[in-house]
C-alpha cells in the first residue's frame, strides 16, 4: 500500500459544497441584516410616518439574526424608530383630543379672544388685547394672515376690527357665528 493512498474502507467526500452552502446561508443572513439596517436608518429619519417600514425592517433584522447574521444594528434602529413612531402617534392623538375639547386654545390663546365657527366645522379663534391682535388658531378651510390682520386692526382699532371681522365672517360663511370670551388660565 502506498503511503499516499487512503485505506480502502474510508471514503473521501469533497467538503467544498458544504462550506459553499454555509457561505450562501451566511450571505443571505448578512443581506437581511444589511437590509434591516438600511430600513432602520430610513425609519429613524422619517419616524413620524414610518411605523410600517420600521416593522418590516425589524422583522428582516430578526430573521437575519436567527439565520446567523452577527450584526444587530438594524434591529436596534428599527426598534428605536418604532418607539419614536409610537411616541409621535400618542402625542398626535393627544393634541387632536385636546384641540377638539379646546384645551390647547386655552393655553395658547389665553386672555380675550373671539371665536368664529361655521356650520360645517371650520373654526378660528383670534386672541387680542386692547392694542392689537396677538395670535390665532384656525382649523378647516380658514385663511388668516396674522401680519395683514394686525395691520388692519392697527388702522381700525381692535374693537372696530373685531366687529368688522365678525360681520364679514358671518356674512361670508354658511352658518357663521362669532362670539367673544375671556379665557381663564388652566
Secondary structure, DSSP 8 states (H G I E B T S, - for coil): --SSS--TT------HHHHHHHHHHHHHHHHHHHHHHHHHHHHHHTGGG-HHHHHHHHHHHHHHHHTT----HHHHHHHHHHHHHHHHHHHHHHHHHHHHHTHHHHHHT-EEEEEEE-TTS-EEEEEE-SS-EEEEEEESS----HHHHHHHHHHH-HHHHHHHHHHHHHHHSTT-EEEEEEE---
